[in-house]
Amino acid sequence: MKKILGLIAFMALSTTAIYAQSGAKIDFKSDTIDYGTVSKDSDNGLRVFEFTNTGDAPLIITDVKSTCGCTVPTKPKDPIAPGKTGKIEVKYNMNPGPIRKTITVQSNAVNVPGGTVALKIKGEVVKKEEVNILQKKKAVPTTSN
């Protein structure tokens, strides 16, 4: 009887340990930043992804990569303590056209597969309309009395 109770207790503890992951956990406020429609002249292209370590161990961001050289992400240098927030800055070069980029974050987070999170930026950069002062304007017909 003692062996059976011991076996049941062991199985219950093992099952609990499997489902209760301990370690760093990353929780982003949003996994997408929408630039909307912006002009290169009026926007510097800098945006921030905010996240919180919802785990019980320090969160270490080991690497942050972009799908191209036109987007430069910056990772936190220091570990993020449990319950604290951090940020990943992303600077897009604001070339005119659509924005569809992915930023890949590598960390020691146990709540995401392989510690990897894919973040996205989207939007469109438009050219500021240039006005040529030498160009003739269309004359508006006037009425005479």
N, CA, C and O of each residue as an XYZ file, in Angstrom:
580
protein
N       0.833     -1.194      0.000
C       0.000      0.000      0.000
C       0.877      1.257      0.000
O       0.584      2.221     -0.708
N       1.949      1.245      0.794
C       2.848      2.391      0.836
C       3.506      2.605     -0.521
O       3.732      3.741     -0.939
N       3.813      1.506     -1.204
C       4.453      1.619     -2.510
C       3.503      2.254     -3.520
O       3.919      3.066     -4.346
N       2.240      1.886     -3.451
C       1.254      2.444     -4.388
C       1.060      3.934     -4.126
O       1.027      4.728     -5.065
N       0.931      4.320     -2.850
C       0.784      5.740     -2.512
C       2.030      6.524     -2.917
O       1.931      7.647     -3.411
N       3.181      5.938     -2.711
C       4.434      6.596     -3.112
C       4.498      6.781     -4.618
O       4.931      7.827     -5.102
N       4.069      5.771     -5.356
C       4.064      5.847     -6.808
C       3.095      6.924     -7.290
O       3.422      7.679     -8.205
N       1.918      7.005     -6.693
C       0.929      8.019     -7.058
C       1.475      9.423     -6.758
O       1.323     10.332     -7.574
N       2.101      9.597     -5.608
C       2.679     10.895     -5.241
C       3.784     11.285     -6.222
O       3.871     12.443     -6.630
N       4.623     10.329     -6.599
C       5.706     10.589     -7.546
C       5.151     11.017     -8.901
O       5.655     11.961     -9.509
N       4.123     10.332     -9.372
C       3.526     10.656    -10.661
C       2.879     12.045    -10.632
O       2.964     12.789    -11.608
N       2.239     12.389     -9.525
C       1.600     13.701     -9.402
C       2.643     14.811     -9.436
O       2.447     15.828    -10.102
N       3.743     14.623     -8.727
C       4.809     15.626     -8.732
C       5.468     15.737    -10.098
O       5.793     16.840    -10.536
N       5.670     14.627    -10.770
C       6.283     14.632    -12.103
C       5.406     15.363    -13.106
O       5.898     16.148    -13.916
N       4.101     15.102    -13.050
C       3.162     15.751    -13.955
C       3.135     17.253    -13.703
O       3.112     18.035    -14.653
N       3.139     17.663    -12.453
C       3.138     19.084    -12.104
C       4.408     19.751    -12.618
O       4.350     20.872    -13.123
N       5.532     19.097    -12.502
C       6.801     19.666    -12.953
C       6.819     19.847    -14.469
O       7.416     20.800    -14.972
N       6.183     18.958    -15.184
C       6.149     19.063    -16.641
C       5.350     20.284    -17.068
O       5.761     21.004    -17.978
N       4.211     20.527    -16.420
C       3.345     21.624    -16.815
C       3.748     22.969    -16.225
O       3.371     24.007    -16.769
N       4.476     22.983    -15.168
C       4.896     24.236    -14.538
C       6.329     24.544    -14.954
O       7.271     24.251    -14.218
N       6.491     25.141    -16.143
C       7.819     25.482    -16.619
C       8.358     26.637    -15.796
O       7.678     27.640    -15.583
N       9.558     26.483    -15.351
C      10.189     27.601    -14.670
C      11.299     28.119    -15.566
O      11.873     27.377    -16.362
N      11.584     29.376    -15.426
C      12.609     30.013    -16.237
C      12.117     31.353    -16.727
O      11.074     31.845    -16.297
N      12.876     31.935    -17.629
C      12.519     33.233    -18.200
C      11.377     33.064    -19.195
O      11.324     32.081    -19.935
N      10.476     34.023    -19.204
C       9.356     34.021    -20.153
C       9.237     35.417    -20.751
O       9.306     36.421    -20.042
N       9.058     35.460    -22.061
C       8.967     36.742    -22.749
C       7.541     36.966    -23.232
O       6.929     36.089    -23.842
N       7.022     38.168    -22.945
C       5.660     38.523    -23.331
C       5.691     39.912    -23.958
O       5.857     40.909    -23.255
N       5.532     39.980    -25.286
C       5.558     41.256    -25.991
C       4.208     41.948    -25.888
O       3.161     41.303    -25.938
N       4.246     43.268    -25.743
C       3.026     44.069    -25.724
C       2.295     43.888    -27.053
O       1.068     43.790    -27.087
N       3.060     43.845    -28.149
C       2.523     43.597    -29.479
C       3.641     42.998    -30.322
O       4.804     43.375    -30.173
N       3.292     42.061    -31.213
C       4.331     41.464    -32.057
C       4.390     42.129    -33.433
O       5.133     41.680    -34.307
N       3.604     43.206    -33.632
C       3.604     43.924    -34.901
C       3.583     45.427    -34.642
O       2.848     45.920    -33.786
N       4.403     46.136    -35.399
C       4.357     47.600    -35.384
C       3.918     48.042    -36.769
O       4.507     47.656    -37.779
N       2.869     48.861    -36.799
C       2.356     49.383    -38.055
C       2.775     50.846    -38.173
O       2.288     51.699    -37.431
N       3.674     51.128    -39.101
C       4.116     52.500    -39.335
C       2.994     53.339    -39.942
O       3.006     54.566    -39.842
N       2.029     52.675    -40.568
C       0.996     53.398    -41.294
C       1.605     53.962    -42.567
O       2.559     53.396    -43.102
N       1.062     55.077    -43.059
C       1.624     55.757    -44.222
C       2.411     56.953    -43.714
O       1.852     57.876    -43.122
N       3.720     56.924    -43.954
C       4.600     57.969    -43.427
C       5.483     58.521    -44.543
O       5.686     57.883    -45.576
N       5.997     59.713    -44.308
C       6.912     60.356    -45.242
C       8.326     60.280    -44.685
O       8.544     60.440    -43.484
N       9.280     60.032    -45.573
C      10.682     59.951    -45.159
C      11.138     61.257    -44.509
O      11.957     61.238    -43.590
N      10.622     62.372    -44.975
C      11.038     63.675    -44.463
C      10.482     63.991    -43.075
O      11.050     64.810    -42.352
N       9.388     63.354    -42.705
C       8.751     63.707    -41.433
C       8.861     62.615    -40.369
O       8.323     62.773    -39.274
N       9.554     61.499    -40.674
C       9.641     60.382    -39.729
C      11.058     59.813    -39.767
O      11.612     59.582    -40.842
N      11.639     59.590    -38.589
C      13.004     59.057    -38.543
C      13.063     57.532    -38.636
O      14.153     56.966    -38.724
N      11.913     56.859    -38.617
C      11.876     55.406    -38.778
C      12.134     54.606    -37.523
O      12.178     53.377    -37.590
N      12.308     55.249    -36.377
C      12.604     54.543    -35.124
C      11.311     54.132    -34.427
O      10.423     54.957    -34.213
N      11.211     52.846    -34.074
C      10.072     52.316    -33.329
C      10.607     51.386    -32.241
O      11.773     50.993    -32.267
N       9.732     51.033    -31.274
C      10.150     50.213    -30.133
C       9.148     49.090    -29.881
O       7.942     49.323    -29.806
N       9.671     47.861    -29.753
C       8.883     46.724    -29.284
C       9.137     46.612    -27.783
O      10.285     46.487    -27.357
N       8.072     46.655    -26.978
C       8.208     46.510    -25.529
C       7.807     45.104    -25.112
O       6.871     44.527    -25.665
N       8.519     44.556    -24.132
C       8.224     43.222    -23.629
C       8.442     43.172    -22.123
O       9.093     44.038    -21.538
N       7.878     42.132    -21.511
C       8.022     41.910    -20.072
C       8.518     40.496    -19.841
O       8.109     39.566    -20.536
N       9.397     40.334    -18.868
C       9.819     39.004    -18.438
C       8.802     38.530    -17.404
O       8.832     38.964    -16.252
N       7.907     37.643    -17.817
C       6.860     37.137    -16.924
C       7.274     35.839    -16.241
O       6.454     35.183    -15.598
N       8.534     35.472    -16.379
C       9.033     34.243    -15.767
C       9.651     34.497    -14.404
O       9.494     35.565    -13.813
N      10.365     33.471    -13.918
C      10.987     33.568    -12.597
C      12.512     33.505    -12.659
O      13.164     33.225    -11.653
N      13.079     33.762    -13.832
C      14.531     33.785    -14.009
C      14.872     34.953    -14.933
O      14.011     35.410    -15.685
N      16.103     35.439    -14.890
C      16.496     36.539    -15.783
C      16.335     36.153    -17.261
O      16.677     35.043    -17.669
N      15.815     37.080    -18.038
C      15.624     36.888    -19.471
C      16.829     37.473    -20.200
O      17.187     38.634    -20.002
N      17.442     36.659    -21.040
C      18.612     37.102    -21.789
C      18.280     37.077    -23.277
O      17.983     36.022    -23.838
N      18.334     38.239    -23.904
C      18.153     38.339    -25.352
C      19.536     38.108    -25.959
O      20.433     38.937    -25.808
N      19.702     36.983    -26.641
C      21.021     36.633    -27.174
C      21.281     37.201    -28.560
O      22.431     37.468    -28.910
N      20.227     37.391    -29.358
C      20.425     37.900    -30.710
C      19.121     38.479    -31.245
O      18.034     38.006    -30.914
N      19.249     39.509    -32.075
C      18.107     40.115    -32.751
C      18.557     40.377    -34.184
O      19.532     41.092    -34.415
N      17.833     39.790    -35.154
C      18.197     39.931    -36.566
C      17.009     40.417    -37.371
O      15.854     40.189    -37.015
N      17.323     41.098    -38.474
C      16.311     41.565    -39.400
C      16.429     40.789    -40.707
O      17.465     40.192    -40.999
N      15.344     40.807    -41.490
C      15.358     40.104    -42.772
C      16.167     40.851    -43.831
O      16.464     40.289    -44.885
N      16.530     42.123    -43.563
C      17.358     42.843    -44.537
C      18.149     43.936    -43.831
O      17.915     44.233    -42.660
N      19.082     44.526    -44.557
C      19.932     45.569    -43.997
C      19.247     46.913    -43.857
O      19.809     47.830    -43.260
N      18.035     47.051    -44.399
C      17.318     48.320    -44.317
C      16.658     48.521    -42.946
O      16.155     49.603    -42.642
N      16.669     47.482    -42.137
C      16.065     47.535    -40.802
C      17.126     47.131    -39.790
O      17.678     46.033    -39.866
N      17.409     48.020    -38.841
C      18.461     47.750    -37.863
C      17.842     47.642    -36.465
O      17.407     48.645    -35.899
N      17.803     46.413    -35.904
C      17.283     46.246    -34.543
C      18.416     46.362    -33.520
O      19.572     46.063    -33.818
N      18.061     46.801    -32.314
C      19.023     46.916    -31.217
C      18.479     46.156    -30.023
O      17.365     46.418    -29.570
N      19.269     45.205    -29.504
C      18.824     44.379    -28.384
C      19.312     44.940    -27.054
O      20.297     45.676    -27.009
N      18.623     44.592    -25.976
C      19.095     44.997    -24.648
C      20.418     44.298    -24.334
O      20.601     43.127    -24.666
N      21.324     45.010    -23.702
C      22.637     44.441    -23.372
C      22.592     43.628    -22.086
O      23.286     42.619    -21.961
N      21.779     44.064    -21.134
C      21.729     43.405    -19.826
C      20.529     42.467    -19.740
O      19.532     42.666    -20.434
N      20.624     41.437    -18.880
C      19.468     40.552    -18.660
C      18.294     41.343    -18.076
O      18.487     42.322    -17.354
N      17.092     40.907    -18.397
C      15.869     41.530    -17.880
C      15.392     40.683    -16.702
O      15.088     39.500    -16.859
N      15.330     41.293    -15.533
C      14.932     40.589    -14.315
C      13.461     40.182    -14.383
O      12.681     40.807    -15.101
N      13.074     39.138    -13.642
C      11.666     38.734    -13.612
C      10.756     39.905    -13.212
O      11.046     40.631    -12.262
N       9.660     40.075    -13.948
C       8.714     41.151    -13.673
C       9.084     42.491    -14.291
O       8.276     43.419    -14.265
N      10.273     42.613    -14.840
C      10.725     43.884    -15.425
C      10.453     43.917    -16.923
O      10.240     42.882    -17.554
N      10.464     45.128    -17.482
C      10.230     45.296    -18.912
C      11.520     45.665    -19.624
O      12.466     46.171    -19.020
N      11.533     45.399    -20.917
C      12.670     45.744    -21.752
C      12.154     46.217    -23.089
O      10.950     46.222    -23.343
N      13.090     46.618    -23.948
C      12.667     47.088    -25.265
C      13.690     46.696    -26.316
O      14.885     46.566    -26.050
N      13.166     46.512    -27.522
C      13.990     46.263    -28.698
C      13.680     47.406    -29.655
O      12.552     47.547    -30.129
N      14.694     48.216    -29.933
C      14.514     49.336    -30.851
C      14.739     48.852    -32.281
O      15.620     48.034    -32.546
N      13.927     49.373    -33.189
C      14.035     49.027    -34.605
C      14.068     50.330    -35.390
O      13.196     51.184    -35.237
N      15.094     50.472    -36.238
C      15.195     51.665    -37.090
C      15.126     51.233    -38.542
O      15.983     50.499    -39.033
N      14.081     51.707    -39.225
C      13.904     51.423    -40.648
C      14.474     52.600    -41.433
O      14.343     53.746    -41.004
N      15.108     52.331    -42.584
C      15.783     53.397    -43.322
C      14.858     54.315    -44.113
O      15.328     55.277    -44.722
N      13.581     54.047    -44.119
C      12.549     54.911    -44.695
C      12.676     55.100    -46.203
O      12.391     56.183    -46.715
N      13.103     54.055    -46.921
C      13.069     54.090    -48.383
C      11.615     54.068    -48.828
O      10.821     53.301    -48.284
N      11.248     54.896    -49.812
C       9.853     54.911    -50.279
C       9.399     53.538    -50.776
O      10.138     52.833    -51.462
N       8.188     53.184    -50.420
C       7.606     51.908    -50.815
C       6.994     51.205    -49.617
O       7.000     51.736    -48.506
N       6.465     50.005    -49.841
C       5.841     49.260    -48.739
C       6.884     48.727    -47.757
O       8.015     48.425    -48.136
N       6.485     48.617    -46.500
C       7.339     48.046    -45.444
C       6.734     46.710    -45.046
O       5.581     46.658    -44.617
N       7.485     45.642    -45.181
C       7.070     44.305    -44.748
C       8.335     43.581    -44.308
O       8.979     42.914    -45.118
N       8.695     43.703    -43.041
C       9.946     43.128    -42.539
C       9.675     42.294    -41.295
O       8.696     42.504    -40.579
N      10.577     41.338    -41.058
C      10.494     40.488    -39.872
C      11.772     40.633    -39.063
O      12.875     40.630    -39.609
N      11.604     40.761    -37.752
C      12.727     40.816    -36.825
C      12.659     39.538    -35.990
O      11.629     39.249    -35.381
N      13.748     38.774    -35.959
C      13.793     37.520    -35.214
C      14.556     37.729    -33.912
O      15.701     38.182    -33.920
N      13.915     37.395    -32.791
C      14.500     37.576    -31.470
C      14.844     36.211    -30.890
O      13.980     35.339    -30.790
N      16.104     36.025    -30.510
C      16.561     34.794    -29.854
C      16.775     35.087    -28.372
O      17.391     36.089    -28.010
N      16.259     34.201    -27.519
C      16.395     34.413    -26.075
C      16.398     33.071    -25.341
O      16.314     32.003    -25.948
N      16.496     33.164    -24.038
C      16.421     31.965    -23.204
C      14.999     31.738    -22.668
O      14.819     31.004    -21.697
N      14.001     32.355    -23.287
C      12.600     32.228    -22.850
C      12.103     30.807    -23.059
O      12.323     30.212    -24.114
N      11.432     30.266    -22.048
C      10.925     28.893    -22.115
C       9.487     28.827    -22.634
O       8.983     27.737    -22.901
N       8.827     29.963    -22.780
C       7.417     29.947    -23.203
C       7.230     30.090    -24.710
O       6.095     30.130    -25.185
N       8.312     30.168    -25.464
C       8.234     30.225    -26.928
C       9.140     29.130    -27.491
O      10.196     28.851    -26.924
N       8.736     28.508    -28.602
C       9.527     27.401    -29.162
C      10.960     27.814    -29.491
O      11.185     28.732    -30.280
N      11.907     27.140    -28.890
C      13.319     27.415    -29.140
C      13.779     28.772    -28.652
O      14.884     29.200    -28.985
N      12.968     29.456    -27.878
C      13.327     30.786    -27.396
C      13.270     31.849    -28.482
O      13.802     32.945    -28.305
N      12.626     31.535    -29.609
C      12.596     32.430    -30.767
C      11.226     33.069    -30.951
O      10.198     32.396    -30.885
N      11.229     34.384    -31.183
C      10.000     35.131    -31.438
C      10.189     35.916    -32.731
O      11.230     36.542    -32.930
N       9.187     35.887    -33.610
C       9.209     36.673    -34.847
C       8.340     37.911    -34.657
O       7.151     37.808    -34.355
N       8.941     39.072    -34.837
C       8.228     40.344    -34.756
C       8.117     40.917    -36.165
O       8.961     40.647    -37.019
N       7.085     41.700    -36.400
C       6.876     42.232    -37.752
C       6.708     43.743    -37.719
O       6.154     44.312    -36.778
N       7.208     44.378    -38.783
C       6.916     45.791    -39.001
C       6.260     45.895    -40.377
O       6.598     45.161    -41.306
N       5.319     46.822    -40.478
C       4.615     47.002    -41.746
C       4.238     48.463    -41.899
O       4.274     49.235    -40.941
N       3.878     48.827    -43.113
C       3.467     50.194    -43.388
C       3.855     50.581    -44.793
O       4.123     49.723    -45.633
N       3.885     51.885    -45.051
C       4.288     52.380    -46.358
C       4.951     53.738    -46.194
O       4.462     54.608    -45.474
N       6.077     53.898    -46.881
C       6.780     55.170    -46.900
C       6.484     55.832    -48.240
O       6.670     55.232    -49.299
N       6.023     57.069    -48.177
C       5.704     57.810    -49.402
C       6.678     58.965    -49.558
O       7.215     59.493    -48.584
N       6.892     59.343    -50.819
C       7.731     60.499    -51.111
C       6.935     61.753    -50.836
O       5.742     61.823    -51.131
N       7.593     62.732    -50.277
C       6.944     64.013    -50.071
C       6.789     64.656    -51.444
O       7.731     64.695    -52.237
N       5.601     65.154    -51.708
C       5.348     65.750    -53.009
C       6.173     67.023    -53.144
O       6.076     67.938    -52.325
N       6.988     67.061    -54.198
C       7.837     68.224    -54.422
C       7.088     69.251    -55.260
O       6.370     68.903    -56.197
N       7.263     70.503    -54.915
C       6.614     71.584    -55.641
C       7.699     72.313    -56.426
O       8.682     72.786    -55.855
N       7.511     72.397    -57.725
C       8.447     73.100    -58.587
C       7.910     74.508    -58.790
O       6.870     74.700    -59.419
N       8.615     75.478    -58.261
C       8.124     76.858    -58.350
C       8.222     77.412    -59.764
O       7.594     78.424    -60.074
N       8.999     76.766    -60.625
C       9.137     77.217    -62.003
C       8.035     76.663    -62.902
O       7.836     77.146    -64.016
N       7.330     75.661    -62.420
C       6.279     75.042    -63.216
C       5.066     75.969    -63.273
O       4.675     76.559    -62.266
N       4.474     76.089    -64.469
C       3.300     76.943    -64.622
C       2.099     76.294    -63.956
O       1.873     75.089    -64.068
N       1.350     77.112    -63.272
C       0.114     76.634    -62.668
C      -1.003     76.832    -63.673
O      -0.966     77.745    -64.497
N      -1.985     75.971    -63.592
C      -3.145     76.133    -64.464
C      -3.915     77.369    -64.035
O      -4.188     77.586    -62.855
N      -4.247     78.150    -65.012
C      -4.981     79.387    -64.719
C      -6.435     79.047    -64.425
O      -7.051     78.225    -65.104
N      -6.952     79.680    -63.427
C      -8.339     79.506    -63.058
C      -9.130     80.575    -63.802
O      -8.843     81.764    -63.666
N     -10.130     80.160    -64.592
C     -10.897     81.174    -65.333
C     -11.622     82.122    -64.396
O     -12.218     81.718    -63.397
N     -11.549     83.388    -64.751
C     -12.237     84.389    -63.928
C     -13.418     84.920    -64.713
O     -13.419     84.893    -65.944
N     -14.395     85.390    -64.022
C     -15.583     85.964    -64.670
C     -15.435     87.466    -64.655
O     -15.042     88.046    -63.643
N     -15.736     88.077    -65.730
C     -15.641     89.546    -65.767
C     -17.035     90.154    -65.805
O     -17.974     89.553    -66.326
N     -17.154     91.320    -65.261
C     -18.442     92.001    -65.214
C     -18.657     92.834    -66.409
O     -19.697     93.480    -66.532
